[in-house]
Amino acid sequence: MHRMSAIPNLELQMTLLLFFALAGYLLASKINQSAVVGEILLGLIVGPSVLGLITYTEFVQAIAGLGAVILMFVIGFEFELKDLTNIRYGIIGLIGIIVPWLGGYFVSLAFGYDPGSALFIGTALTATSIAITANVLKEMCLLDTDVAKAIIGTAVIDDILSLLALSVTADVASGNFTPEGFIFIIVKQVGFLILIALVGILFISKLIRKMDDTPIAKKYPEFVFIFAVMTAFLFAALSEFIGISAIIGAFIAGVSFNGINLEHSRDLAEGAEYLYIIFASVFFVSLGILVDLKALTVPVMIFISVITVIAILTKVIGCGIPAKLLGYSGRDSLAIGFGMSPRGEVAMIVALLGLNLSLIGQEVYASIVVMSLLTTIVTPIVFRNWLFKKEVAECMLK
C-alpha cells in the first residue's frame, strides 16, 4: 500500500517539473532570452525562494542528474576526439583554473572568512558547467563553430582540473594531502578518460555498426539505440566511480558515437535528442529550485554580489587573455571567457561536499549556490544580446 501511494506523488512531481519547464519557455520568449534563463528563473519563482510550490527533493535531484548526463551525451555527438586534444585548450583551461581560485580565495579572506572556507570558495570558482554553456551554444546553432569547440574542449579540461582541485582542497582541509596522492589522482583520471575514449571509438562504435546488421536490430529498430544509451550511462557511472563528473563520461560516449550511420536502426543522435528535450529541461528548472533566497542576510548578499563579479571576471581574464595570446580573435576570446563563466551544478557539488565535511557553514554554502545560479544566467544573456546577436537572429530564421 505504501509503495502504491508513493507512485502518484512521483508522477505529480514530474508533471509539475515539466509544467514549470514549459512555463520557463514562455517566460524566456517574453523576455527574449535563452530557454535556459527562462527555466532557471521559473525554478527560482516556484521554488522555496518565492512561491514554495516545489522543493529540491531526492526525486528532483535524480531526474535533474539524468538530465545533465543526457544533455552531455547529446552534445558529444557534435564533437570528434581531435576537437578535445588541442594543446591550446589545455593552456587556457589551466590558467582558467588558477586565476579564479586565487581571486575567490583572497576575496573570501578579505570578507573575514577563515582559510578553510576561503579554500572551498576559491575551489568553487574554478569550476565550469559544461552542460550549461553547451546547451546555450546548441540553442543558438553555434555548436559546429570553432569558438564552440574551443569552449567545450577547454571546459572538459577545466572540469577535470577543477575536480582535481576539489580533491586537493578536501585533502588539505582535512590534513590528508600528499604530493604522491595528488600525482596518483591525476594519472588515474587522465588514464581513465583516455581508456574509455579508446574503448568507445575502437570497440563499441564498431560493435554498434555490426549490431545494426543483425536480425534483432532489423526487427526492433530501437534495439541499438537502447544499447547506445546504456553505454552512455555506463561511461557516466564509471567516471563518477573513478572521481570524475558523470557528465564527462556521457560526453565521451557521445563523442565515440559521432559519425555512426545506421541503416536499419533508429538514428542515435535523433533519439538522444528527444530524451534531452525532456530531462535537460528538468535539469535547468531544478537549478532554480535549489536556491532559497529567503535564507540570505544583507551582509551575505553583499558578499554574493562581489564574489559573483569576481567569478565572472576571473574566468573572462583567466581564459580570455590566454585565448587572445594563442591566436583567437577578440570576440572569440571574450566568448571563451564568458562561456567558461557558468559554475552551475559543478560549483554546487563543491559546496555540498564542503558542507557535508563540516568545512563550511550554511552561509558559505548558500553563497556558492547563489553565485552558481547568477553566473549561469549571465552567460546566455551576454551571448544572445552582445557577442552572438547576429548569429542568434540567423538561427531564429532557420
NORTAVEN-V702350 format. One record per backbone hydrogen bond with DSSP energy under -1.0 kcal/mol. NH is the residue of the N-H (numbers start at 0). CO is the residue of the C=O. E is the energy in kcal/mol with one decimal. If there is no record, write none. Layout:
NH/CO/E, NH/CO/E
//
This chain:
4/0/-2.3, 5/1/-1.2, 9/5/-1.7, 10/6/-2.4, 11/7/-2.7, 12/8/-2.3, 13/9/-2.3, 14/10/-2.3, 15/11/-2.6, 16/12/-2.5, 17/13/-2.3, 18/14/-2.3, 19/15/-2.8, 20/16/-1.9, 21/17/-2.3, 22/18/-2.3, 23/19/-2.0, 24/20/-1.7, 25/21/-1.9, 26/22/-2.5, 27/23/-2.6, 28/24/-2.2, 29/25/-2.0, 30/26/-2.1, 32/27/-2.5, 37/33/-2.0, 38/34/-2.7, 39/35/-2.3, 40/36/-2.6, 41/37/-2.3, 42/38/-2.3, 43/39/-2.1, 44/40/-2.0, 45/41/-2.6, 46/42/-1.4, 49/46/-1.1, 50/44/-2.8, 51/46/-3.0, 52/45/-1.8, 53/45/-1.5, 56/54/-2.0, 60/56/-2.5, 61/57/-2.4, 62/58/-2.6, 63/59/-2.6, 64/60/-2.2, 65/61/-2.0, 66/62/-2.1, 67/63/-2.1, 68/64/-1.9, 69/65/-2.8, 70/66/-2.5, 71/67/-2.0, 72/68/-1.8, 73/69/-2.3, 74/70/-2.2, 75/71/-1.8, 76/73/-1.1, 77/74/-1.9, 78/75/-1.8, 82/79/-1.5, 83/80/-1.7, 88/85/-1.0, 89/85/-1.1, 90/86/-1.8, 91/87/-2.6, 92/88/-2.8, 93/89/-2.2, 94/90/-2.2, 95/91/-2.4, 96/93/-1.1, 97/93/-1.9, 98/94/-2.2, 100/96/-1.7, 101/97/-2.3, 102/98/-2.5, 103/99/-3.0, 104/100/-2.3, 105/101/-2.3, 106/102/-1.9, 107/103/-1.8, 108/104/-1.9, 109/105/-2.0, 110/106/-1.3, 111/108/-1.6, 112/107/-2.1, 117/113/-2.6, 118/114/-2.1, 119/115/-1.6, 120/116/-2.4, 121/117/-2.5, 122/118/-2.0, 123/119/-2.4, 124/120/-1.6, 128/341/-3.2, 129/127/-1.1, 132/128/-1.6, 133/129/-2.9, 134/130/-1.8, 135/131/-2.0, 136/132/-2.5, 137/133/-2.2, 138/134/-2.5, 139/135/-1.4, 140/137/-1.6, 141/136/-2.9, 144/141/-1.9, 148/144/-2.0, 149/145/-2.2, 150/146/-2.4, 151/147/-2.9, 152/148/-2.6, 153/149/-2.4, 154/150/-2.5, 155/151/-2.4, 156/152/-1.6, 157/153/-3.2, 158/154/-2.8, 159/155/-1.9, 160/156/-2.7, 161/157/-2.7, 162/158/-1.9, 163/159/-1.9, 164/160/-2.5, 165/161/-2.0, 166/162/-2.1, 167/163/-2.4, 168/164/-2.9, 169/165/-2.7, 170/166/-2.0, 171/167/-3.0, 172/168/-2.9, 173/169/-1.5, 175/170/-3.0, 181/177/-1.9, 182/178/-2.4, 183/179/-2.1, 184/180/-1.9, 185/181/-2.0, 186/182/-2.5, 187/183/-2.6, 188/184/-2.5, 189/185/-2.5, 190/186/-2.1, 191/187/-1.9, 192/188/-2.1, 193/189/-2.1, 194/190/-2.2, 195/191/-2.7, 196/192/-1.9, 197/193/-2.2, 198/194/-2.6, 199/195/-2.5, 200/196/-2.4, 201/197/-2.8, 202/198/-1.6, 203/198/-2.5, 204/199/-2.2, 206/202/-2.3, 207/203/-2.4, 208/204/-1.7, 209/205/-1.9, 210/206/-2.6, 211/207/-1.7, 212/209/-1.1, 213/210/-1.7, 217/213/-1.8, 218/214/-2.0, 219/215/-2.6, 222/219/-2.2, 225/221/-2.2, 226/222/-1.7, 227/223/-2.3, 228/224/-2.4, 229/225/-2.4, 230/226/-2.1, 231/227/-2.0, 232/228/-2.2, 233/229/-2.0, 234/230/-2.9, 235/231/-2.1, 236/232/-2.7, 237/233/-2.6, 238/234/-2.2, 239/235/-2.2, 240/236/-2.1, 241/237/-1.9, 243/238/-3.1, 247/244/-1.2, 249/245/-1.8, 250/246/-2.1, 251/247/-2.4, 252/248/-1.8, 253/249/-2.1, 254/250/-2.4, 255/251/-2.2, 256/252/-1.4, 257/254/-1.1, 259/256/-1.7, 265/220/-2.6, 270/266/-2.3, 271/267/-2.5, 272/268/-1.7, 273/269/-1.2, 274/270/-1.3, 275/271/-2.5, 276/272/-2.1, 277/273/-1.2, 278/274/-2.4, 279/275/-2.2, 281/277/-1.3, 282/278/-1.9, 283/279/-2.1, 284/280/-2.0, 285/281/-2.4, 286/282/-1.1, 288/284/-1.8, 289/285/-2.0, 294/291/-1.2, 295/292/-1.6, 300/296/-2.4, 301/297/-2.2, 302/298/-2.2, 303/299/-2.8, 304/300/-2.3, 305/301/-2.2, 306/302/-3.1, 307/303/-2.2, 308/304/-1.7, 309/305/-2.5, 310/306/-2.3, 311/307/-2.0, 312/308/-2.8, 313/309/-2.6, 315/311/-2.5, 316/312/-3.1, 317/313/-2.3, 318/314/-2.3, 319/315/-1.4, 320/316/-1.5, 322/318/-1.8, 323/319/-2.3, 324/320/-2.5, 325/321/-1.6, 326/323/-1.4, 327/322/-2.4, 332/328/-2.6, 333/329/-2.1, 334/330/-2.4, 335/331/-2.4, 336/332/-2.2, 337/333/-3.1, 338/334/-2.7, 339/335/-1.3, 340/337/-1.2, 346/342/-1.5, 347/343/-1.2, 348/344/-1.8, 349/345/-1.7, 350/346/-2.5, 351/347/-2.5, 352/348/-2.3, 353/349/-2.3, 354/350/-2.3, 355/351/-2.6, 356/352/-1.9, 357/354/-1.3, 358/353/-2.6, 359/353/-1.2, 364/360/-2.4, 365/361/-2.8, 366/362/-1.9, 367/363/-2.4, 368/364/-2.2, 369/365/-2.4, 370/366/-2.4, 371/367/-2.4, 372/368/-2.0, 373/369/-2.7, 374/370/-2.5, 375/371/-1.5, 376/372/-1.6, 377/373/-1.9, 378/374/-1.3, 380/376/-1.2, 381/377/-2.5, 382/378/-2.8, 383/379/-2.6, 384/380/-2.3, 385/381/-1.3, 386/381/-1.8, 387/382/-2.6, 391/387/-2.4, 392/388/-1.8, 393/389/-2.0, 394/390/-2.3, 395/391/-2.2
//
